[in-house]
């Protein structure tokens, strides 16, 4: 997956707890096609998922649940402390995610494409694939509070996850558009509507130029 997409496309990213899913839902409500790489990864690592035979072969039964899905807690603990294991897991998942992402993009019939990619900036592979990069931003204390509440993790655990992600400043530096998600859902929806109208114009311009 080295070329860009024919349809106007946006890469949506942000740190953990920034509100990527909420924003993606608001764009979906307005007619955008959402392709969520995290959701694809979960599908690949569910029981019977395409990635599971290779994961079982490389990591063993200790990293599988009784149903044959990926044991996410065990794998998370391993890859946080073992960079070789992280690379091995990525070498299994990334080609499959890319293949599925491309297939979904080709089938999409929305007004434009939005790819939700948590590690978009870290990967270094998305900048030339999409027309715009949209970063969902909020202050780090709010991130920690949200993830603690959602995932029942300690502040230290959340900070450890954040430490594996690119810094807030580098993520913002990569952005074409920034949506600050630190207010009410109504305020968030207004900002999404503004960007949606902007993306509709850009999508029409791209279509007219082809």
C-alpha positions, 0 to 999 in steps of 0.5 A: 500500500504505497500509493495514495487513494483516488477518493479524497482521504483524511488520516485521523489520529491522536493520542490515547484518550483524545477522542478519535472514535467520537470524532470518527462517529460524527464524521460518519454521521455526515456521510464519510466512510470510516476505516478504523485500523484498530477495528481491523486489528481487533478483527484479525486477532479475534478467535479465528482471525487471519493473524492468529495462526502466525501469532500462535506459531511465533508467541505460543499459547500463553498469548492466546485466550481459551477461545483462541483470540489474542490475549491482549493483556499478556501481549501488551505487557510483553511488547511494552518491555520487549522491542523485538517482540513488538517488531515481530508482532508488527511484522505479522499484523501490518501487512494484513492490516494494509491489505484489509485497509486497501480492500475497504477503501476500494469498496467505500462509497461515502463522500470521502474517506477517513482512516482512523490510525492511532499511530499514524505519525509514528508509522511514517507511512501515511503522509503520502497516502492521504490528502490531509492529516487531522489530529485530535488534540487535548491536554495530557491530564485530560487524556489520562483521566479519560483512559483511566475511567474508560479502561480502568487503568492507573495513571502510571499505566496510562502514562506508560502507554503514552510514552510509547506514542509520539509526543504531542508536539510532534503529532501537532507538527504533522497535522494539516488540521487540528480539532481540540477535543476538550469541551462538550459533545455539542462543541465537538460536533460544531467543529466536526461540521466545520471540517466536514464542509471543508473536506466536502469542498476539497473532495469536489476539487479532487474529483474535478481534477481527475 
